[in-house]
Amino acid sequence: MREPTRVYTSALPRINLQFLADMQRKLVDSSPKTQVFCDTNSGRVYFSLVSGGYSATINGVMRVIGITITRAGFGYRRWYICPHCGGRVAKLFIGRKDVGCRKCWSLHYASQSEDETARLRRSVWKQRHDLWGDDYPPAGSLLNSPLKFPKPAGMRWDTFEKKRSRLLKTESAYWRLKEPRDAKGFARVMRKAETSMR
């Protein structure tokens, strides 16, 4: 097996926009030298309010994290500004001595390494969850056909039919790719069983 060449987003701790909202709430009426900290796998990170945003200090290295706002519908959305590339991002990743965005850390999403079958399976799970959520246990098994599942309460029939039709097409594509692999794997297991019996 070859050495893994990609590092994934799950490898580093991160701060998201919910963390930003919590940090703003804690630092908004505090004195200028007040610090908020959080413990991560990379060490303890201290955040404080500075002009133009916040400062993050990890293991003695300080980075200024800017904040920007964009319009979103009738409201607005806050973003971090990456201290390295200046890009507008929703998450910043924390290393041993630095803070940066996914691109600056050269991180990848796990789905980027999945084959077509795994991507289709992920899509099927997502579509099933969007339709029935966690409240309908039979939807949790890919062996159960969605044709037998009831329409969720409160959903319009035309919307339900459209979503279910899309789900059926995705599941059909998934099973077309998966069945030959399963047959090949089963044949290999049978050959091993036959040779062990001789």
Beta strands, then each sheet from edge to edge (+ up, - down):
strand 1: 7-8
strand 2: 14-15
strand 3: 35-40
strand 4: 43-50
strand 5: 53-58
strand 6: 61-72
strand 7: 75-81
strand 8: 88-89
strand 9: 92-94
strand 10: 99-100
strand 11: 107-108
sheet 1: 1+ 11+
sheet 2: 2+ 9- 10+
sheet 3: 3+ 4- 5+ 6- 7+ 8-
end
